[in-house]
Amino acid sequence: MDRVDYEKTIIQNIINEEKAGQLNLEPWYQRRSVWNEQQKAFLINTIFERKPIPAIYVRHSLDIEKGRSIKEVVDGQQRLRSILGYSRDEYPAPHPSHGLKKIRFSDLTKSEKIEFLSTSLSVAYLIEANESDVIDIFGRINSVAKTLNNQEKRNAQFSGEYKRVCLKLASDHLPLWRSLGIFSATQIARMDEIEFISDLVFNFMKGLSDFTPSVLNKVYKEYDENFPEAEVLVRRISVALSTIAGLNPKSIVDTIFHRSPLFFSLLIVLDTLKQTSINKIEAVIAEVDRRFSSDQPINERSRADADFFLACTSTTQRIKQREIRHIYISSFF
């Protein structure tokens, strides 16, 4: 192989090349099209949101007899098929300018169509690559170097509405996670905050529940295509998180509530309150933290204080412990 040239192209150019028969989406080593409609729509929404997508790898060669270029897609077939399919009106995708309503290409305004078609894509052209080069590169690109955790697997498996809502909530409140130290940079890199939000959305929707990976897998699957309660749940969670953002950060950072299980319980409680002041919330947090951090031996504390302490220090994701924390924190309001 001579070299790899990284260039930019726009979606309209991809469409033109495909119509002209210059784009080979089915080299023999590629998988067939396997993305479902939700995965395709998620990619299009990513483009609408002006978020980056991975580079497309293409082997560029010349057909001397026919006098034309041939561009063989080494990696990115699913992405390009999704883009081409959307441009042909094959399915709708959520658009931010339409309240994330699913919109087909034909229903976009003229300016929205232009913005989509002029979206820049990164393309890596493999110059003078032979079959051996291509197979080696294809294998390297599609190898996995690390073991995925449960949320990373979930994120790879699903691309529908529940995932989109949780990703949006988590990313919109990234400054809060950082300022309060709820999640470390490493945890955020491994999607821990998205799993937290996924569990929170489920509990806001269904009531206090156990946390298990299998439960989240089921809810991601159940609400992959449609999530009718999304708007109401997003509003409720956003209100609770906005309330937290209005507190003195030290009331969280310097207390037990900087731990994600306790922070989770606090958000659940805040959602149940009809009306309360910032001062009251800060006072409750301080009092709960004072009692938890007391030097008094567990066997000398009140039953409620002792139960709460134990519910904060063992099996913190089980429903029994969540219920104990919920009742205890609520009692101070």
C-alpha angles and dihedrals in degrees: 000000000000101000148309117255116199112207140161125240133169130239092250090060090052090051091049093049092049091050090049092053092245096119120078109198095170112059110165095254095053125098118244119256105290106160116115123221093266092055091048092048091049090056092049090049088052088056092047090051089053091239120147124260124198121275120269115236116215134178106219118205139155127243099211095186094054094033097231143109121256119206114195114195108229095174128006102050094134092049094049093045089052092050093046092046092052092049087054092053093246095141141356128249134197112268121199093216091057098051088268089295111157108259130186120224091250090057095055118105118251092258091048091052091050091049091051096045092047094051109129120236127194113234127187110204116205104214119209092350116166127209092270092052092049095050091047092050093044090053093047094049093049098045119107116225100188139041110255120230121226096271093046089052090048091049091051094046101047132048103167140103101297091051092046093051093048094046090050094049092047095047094043090058098042092117088057094052089050099044094048096039092232090142129022122229089256092051091050090049088055093048097249091142090053091052088049091053091044090055092044093053090050092051093046088052102041104022128248109342142166117271113235129150090234092057091053091047089055095048092048088053095043093052098033096107101028132015106179095174094053098103095051093044093048090052093050094047092044090053092051093048092046089054089053090049089056093058126092100271090227090065086070104025095051097043140062089267092081086076109093098232091053092042087052091053092048091054091050090052094047090055090059095052116099095201135344139151130253089241091055093050092049090048092051092048091050093049094047090048092048092053093045092049095046118133089223112117114254093243090057096051125093115273091251093049092047094047091049092050091052092045088056097048106042136043089350095176098058121105094239092058092042091053092049091051092045094052093044097049092042091054091068092060 
